[in-house]
Amino acid sequence: MVADGADPLLRFPILMTDRLVLREITAADAAFWLLNFSASEVVELTAWEAPRDLEAARAEIEQFCTLPWREGTGIRWGITLRGSNEPIGTLGYHGWVQGRDRRARMGYDLLAEHRGMGIMTEAMGVALAYGFKTMTLHRVEVLVDPRNVPSIRLAERLGFHLDAHLRQSTRFRDTFQDDLVFSLLAREWRAAAEAKH
């Protein structure tokens, strides 16, 4: 559910679930960003080096959150528990192609102490609803490291289908790693949503 009646494509949308508030990530969240994206398993499974310090974290927030929203190429939310403004993870769309193709790729991450509680399933559910309804996406993809079994299970639980196993498609620390591509189409999402009601 979107928190207010403003056009969400003009104003950053706040999404809410029973337990969560998904809100804009700002430079004020740099300490969280540094902590989250310095976790060894996050670094390894995203194939992205940790930010060096708070200044680098603020620069990454600008690069991966602020600019994509401003330029219409993506949107990334901070995941917070209701009653707290402190982020516990992030998720969002990048590589957003509007117009004819209407597709985007999703990324997500969660602090270790909040995993295994269904939080990301809940957050992804409301973000997918926003993507298919408001952004009018036709296709959503997730790219997953084959070693990331919880992420694979999450994608499958949400109805994503395995499209491809890309052999040695990502280079990280002088090693080429495999990626799995999962996708969910608007018609599949709608059918699953209707089946729940």
C-alpha positions as CSV (number, residue, x, y, z in Angstrom):
1,M,0.0,0.0,0.0
2,V,1.2,3.5,-0.8
3,A,1.1,5.8,2.2
4,D,-0.4,8.9,0.5
5,G,-2.4,9.9,-2.5
6,A,0.3,11.8,-4.3
7,D,1.3,10.7,-7.8
8,P,4.1,8.2,-6.8
9,L,5.9,8.8,-10.0
10,L,6.4,12.5,-9.1
11,R,7.0,12.1,-5.4
12,F,9.0,9.3,-3.7
13,P,6.5,6.6,-2.6
14,I,6.4,5.3,0.9
15,L,5.1,1.8,1.0
16,M,3.7,0.1,4.1
17,T,2.9,-3.5,5.2
18,D,1.7,-4.8,8.5
19,R,5.2,-4.8,9.9
20,L,7.2,-2.6,7.6
21,V,7.6,0.9,6.2
22,L,9.6,1.2,2.9
23,R,11.0,4.8,2.7
24,E,13.5,6.9,0.8
25,I,17.2,6.4,1.5
26,T,19.1,9.6,2.1
27,A,22.6,10.7,3.0
28,A,21.5,10.5,6.7
29,D,21.4,6.7,6.3
30,A,25.2,6.6,5.5
31,A,26.1,4.7,8.7
32,F,23.5,2.0,8.0
33,W,24.7,1.8,4.4
34,L,28.3,1.4,5.5
35,L,27.4,-1.3,8.0
36,N,25.1,-3.2,5.6
37,F,27.3,-3.2,2.5
38,S,30.4,-4.0,4.5
39,A,29.1,-7.4,5.7
40,S,31.3,-10.0,4.1
41,E,28.5,-12.1,2.8
42,V,26.8,-9.1,1.2
43,V,30.1,-8.1,-0.4
44,E,30.7,-11.6,-1.7
45,L,27.2,-12.4,-3.0
46,T,26.6,-9.0,-4.6
47,A,30.2,-8.9,-6.1
48,W,30.6,-5.3,-5.0
49,E,33.3,-4.0,-2.7
50,A,32.3,-2.4,0.6
51,P,32.4,1.4,0.8
52,R,35.6,2.7,2.4
53,D,34.0,5.1,4.9
54,L,31.0,7.3,5.5
55,E,31.9,9.6,2.7
56,A,32.0,6.7,0.3
57,A,28.7,5.4,1.7
58,R,27.1,8.8,1.0
59,A,28.5,8.8,-2.5
60,E,27.0,5.3,-3.1
61,I,23.6,6.5,-1.8
62,E,23.7,9.3,-4.3
63,Q,24.8,7.0,-7.1
64,F,22.4,4.0,-6.4
65,C,19.4,5.7,-4.8
66,T,19.1,9.5,-5.4
67,L,20.2,9.7,-9.0
68,P,18.3,6.7,-10.4
69,W,15.1,8.1,-8.8
70,R,15.7,11.6,-10.1
71,E,16.6,10.3,-13.6
72,G,13.7,7.8,-13.8
73,T,16.0,4.7,-14.1
74,G,15.3,3.1,-10.7
75,I,14.0,3.3,-7.2
76,R,15.5,1.9,-4.0
77,W,13.7,1.9,-0.6
78,G,15.1,1.6,2.9
79,I,13.3,-1.1,4.8
80,T,12.3,-0.1,8.3
81,L,10.2,-1.8,11.0
82,R,7.0,0.2,11.9
83,G,7.7,2.5,14.8
84,S,11.4,2.8,13.9
85,N,13.1,5.0,11.2
86,E,16.3,2.9,11.3
87,P,16.8,0.9,8.1
88,I,17.4,-2.9,8.4
89,G,17.8,-3.5,4.7
90,T,17.1,-2.1,1.2
91,L,15.4,-3.2,-2.0
92,G,14.4,-1.7,-5.2
93,Y,14.5,-1.5,-9.0
94,H,17.4,-0.6,-11.2
95,G,17.8,-0.6,-15.0
96,W,14.2,0.5,-15.2
97,V,13.2,0.7,-18.9
98,Q,10.0,2.6,-19.4
99,G,8.0,3.0,-22.6
100,R,7.7,0.0,-24.8
101,D,9.6,-2.7,-22.9
102,R,8.6,-1.8,-19.4
103,R,11.1,-3.9,-17.4
104,A,13.4,-3.6,-14.5
105,R,15.8,-5.6,-12.3
106,M,15.4,-5.9,-8.6
107,G,18.0,-6.0,-5.9
108,Y,17.6,-6.6,-2.1
109,D,19.6,-7.1,1.0
110,L,18.9,-7.4,4.8
111,L,21.0,-7.1,7.9
112,A,21.8,-10.6,9.2
113,E,19.9,-10.3,12.4
114,H,16.6,-9.7,10.5
115,R,16.9,-12.6,8.1
116,G,14.7,-15.8,8.3
117,M,11.7,-13.9,9.6
118,G,9.8,-13.3,6.4
119,I,10.7,-9.6,6.3
120,M,12.1,-9.6,2.8
121,T,9.1,-11.7,1.5
122,E,6.8,-9.1,2.9
123,A,8.9,-6.1,1.6
124,M,9.2,-7.7,-1.9
125,G,5.5,-8.4,-2.0
126,V,4.6,-4.7,-1.6
127,A,7.4,-3.6,-3.9
128,L,6.3,-6.0,-6.7
129,A,2.7,-4.7,-6.4
130,Y,4.1,-1.2,-6.8
131,G,6.2,-2.3,-9.8
132,F,3.4,-4.0,-11.6
133,K,0.6,-1.6,-10.8
134,T,2.1,1.8,-10.6
135,M,5.3,1.5,-12.7
136,T,3.3,-0.7,-15.1
137,L,6.2,-3.1,-15.5
138,H,5.8,-6.1,-17.8
139,R,8.8,-8.0,-16.5
140,V,10.9,-8.0,-13.4
141,E,14.2,-9.8,-13.1
142,V,16.5,-10.8,-10.2
143,L,20.1,-11.8,-10.7
144,V,21.2,-14.2,-8.0
145,D,24.6,-15.8,-7.1
146,P,24.0,-19.6,-7.3
147,R,25.5,-19.9,-3.8
148,N,22.8,-17.7,-2.4
149,V,20.3,-20.4,-1.5
150,P,18.0,-18.1,0.6
151,S,17.8,-15.6,-2.2
152,I,16.9,-18.4,-4.7
153,R,14.2,-19.7,-2.4
154,L,12.8,-16.1,-2.0
155,A,12.6,-15.7,-5.7
156,E,10.8,-19.0,-6.1
157,R,8.4,-18.3,-3.2
158,L,7.4,-15.0,-4.9
159,G,6.7,-16.8,-8.2
160,F,9.8,-16.0,-10.2
161,H,10.9,-18.5,-12.8
162,L,14.5,-19.5,-13.6
163,D,15.4,-18.2,-17.0
164,A,19.1,-18.8,-17.3
165,H,22.3,-19.9,-15.7
166,L,24.9,-17.4,-16.9
167,R,28.3,-19.0,-16.7
168,Q,31.1,-16.7,-15.5
169,S,29.2,-13.6,-16.3
170,T,30.3,-11.4,-13.4
171,R,34.0,-10.5,-12.6
172,F,34.8,-9.9,-9.0
173,R,38.3,-9.7,-7.4
174,D,39.8,-11.2,-10.5
175,T,37.5,-14.2,-10.6
176,F,34.6,-14.8,-12.9
177,Q,31.4,-15.9,-11.2
178,D,28.1,-17.4,-12.4
179,D,24.7,-15.7,-12.1
180,L,21.2,-17.1,-12.1
181,V,18.5,-15.0,-13.8
182,F,15.0,-15.3,-12.5
183,S,12.0,-13.4,-13.9
184,L,8.4,-12.6,-13.1
185,L,5.9,-11.4,-15.6
186,A,2.9,-9.1,-14.9
187,R,0.4,-11.7,-16.0
188,E,2.0,-14.3,-13.6
189,W,2.0,-11.8,-10.8
190,R,-1.7,-10.9,-11.4
191,A,-2.7,-14.6,-11.5
192,A,-1.0,-15.3,-8.2
193,A,-2.5,-12.2,-6.6
194,E,-6.0,-13.2,-7.8
195,A,-5.5,-16.7,-6.5
196,K,-4.8,-15.4,-3.0
197,H,-8.2,-13.6,-2.8
